[in-house]
Amino acid sequence: MDSSNPGDKGDAPRPTPGAARGGTGAGGRPLEINALLGRGTHFEGKLYFDGRVRIDGSFRGEIEGDGVLVVGEGAVVSGTIHVATCIVSGGEVDAHVRAKDAIELYAPSKVTGSLHAPAIFIDRGVAFDGTCKMAPLDDPAPPAPAA
């Protein structure tokens, strides 16, 4: 296989470590990360974003965005999450998670709380304790209780 010309339309390039920092993924979608909260980093507050954000450290608070949130291995996230797509690939999440498109949980993730999205995938080996609603988001926020 000739890898000297990665722009050719021939064979698809093999994934390389760190590919999530740039390039394209399946279906030609960009994988560039707009922000990274690395291992050993702790943050408390509100995060608003567009594009793709990856958390490998500790985050407590509110996360809201129109893009993809990736919670990496070793991450600890608690609070509320409202994004287009939420991917948990090995961290710990204790949150109310709402996603416009999808929620994906991969082993060995530990997730506690509520999930609400039109598409939800939970891999074998994920520890999940909470509620799950697979339906389109009807309101931007949970409905208030009837008085």
C-alpha positions in Angstrom: 0.0 0.0 0.0 1.4 3.4 -1.0 0.8 5.9 1.8 3.0 8.6 0.2 -0.1 10.3 -1.3 -2.8 10.4 1.4 -5.0 12.7 -0.7 -5.6 10.1 -3.4 -9.1 8.6 -3.7 -7.7 5.1 -3.7 -7.3 3.1 -0.5 -8.7 4.8 2.6 -5.9 5.9 5.0 -5.4 3.9 8.1 -6.4 5.6 11.4 -3.4 7.0 13.2 -3.0 7.7 16.9 -4.2 11.3 17.6 -6.3 11.4 14.4 -9.1 13.0 16.5 -7.0 16.2 16.5 -7.4 16.7 12.7 -8.4 15.1 9.5 -11.7 13.4 8.7 -13.5 10.5 10.1 -16.1 8.1 8.7 -18.3 9.7 6.1 -15.8 12.5 5.6 -16.9 14.3 8.8 -14.2 16.6 10.3 -12.6 15.3 13.5 -10.8 18.4 14.5 -11.1 19.2 18.2 -11.9 22.8 19.0 -11.1 22.5 22.7 -9.5 19.9 25.0 -9.7 19.7 28.8 -6.7 17.3 29.3 -5.9 14.8 32.0 -5.0 16.3 35.3 -7.1 19.4 34.5 -10.1 20.4 36.7 -12.8 22.9 35.7 -16.0 24.0 37.4 -18.5 26.3 35.7 -20.2 26.6 32.3 -18.9 25.5 28.9 -20.5 26.7 25.7 -19.1 25.5 22.4 -19.5 24.8 18.6 -17.7 22.1 16.9 -16.0 19.2 18.8 -14.8 19.3 22.4 -13.0 16.5 24.3 -12.8 16.2 28.0 -10.2 13.9 29.6 -10.0 15.7 32.9 -12.5 16.7 35.5 -15.5 18.9 34.8 -18.4 20.0 37.1 -21.1 22.2 35.8 -23.1 22.9 32.7 -22.1 21.9 29.1 -24.0 23.3 26.2 -23.2 23.2 22.5 -24.2 22.6 18.9 -21.5 20.1 18.2 -20.0 16.8 19.6 -18.9 16.3 23.1 -16.4 13.5 23.7 -15.8 12.3 27.3 -12.6 10.4 27.2 -11.1 7.6 29.3 -10.2 8.9 32.7 -12.6 11.8 32.6 -15.0 12.6 35.4 -17.9 14.8 34.4 -20.9 15.9 36.5 -23.8 18.3 36.0 -25.9 18.9 33.0 -25.1 18.3 29.3 -27.1 19.6 26.3 -25.3 19.0 23.0 -25.9 17.7 19.5 -24.0 14.4 20.1 -22.5 13.1 23.3 -19.9 10.3 23.1 -18.6 8.8 26.3 -15.6 6.6 25.5 -14.4 5.4 28.9 -14.9 8.1 31.5 -17.3 8.6 34.4 -20.4 10.8 33.9 -23.0 11.8 36.5 -25.3 14.1 34.7 -28.6 14.8 32.9 -27.6 14.3 29.3 -29.8 15.7 26.4 -28.6 15.3 22.8 -30.3 16.6 19.7 -28.8 13.8 17.5 -27.4 10.9 19.6 -25.8 9.6 22.8 -23.1 6.9 22.5 -21.7 5.1 25.6 -18.7 2.8 25.1 -17.0 0.4 27.6 -15.6 0.9 30.2 -17.7 4.0 30.8 -19.7 4.5 34.0 -22.8 6.7 33.5 -25.3 7.8 36.2 -28.2 10.0 35.5 -30.8 10.6 32.7 -30.3 10.2 29.0 -32.6 11.7 26.4 -31.9 11.6 22.6 -33.5 10.3 19.4 -30.7 7.7 19.1 -29.0 6.1 22.1 -26.2 3.4 21.9 -25.0 1.6 25.0 -22.1 -0.8 24.5 -21.7 -4.1 26.3 -19.6 -3.4 29.4 -20.9 0.1 30.2 -22.1 0.6 33.8 -25.3 2.6 33.4 -27.6 3.6 36.3 -30.4 5.9 35.5 -33.3 6.7 33.1 -33.2 6.5 29.4 -35.6 8.2 26.9 -35.1 7.5 23.2 -37.2 10.2 21.5 -36.6 13.5 19.7 -36.0 16.5 22.0 -39.3 18.4 22.1 -38.2 21.3 24.4 -34.8 22.9 25.0 -35.2 22.2 28.7 -37.1 19.5 30.7 -40.8 20.5 31.3 -41.7 22.1 34.6 -44.0 20.1 36.9 -47.7 20.9 36.8 -48.9 23.2 39.5 
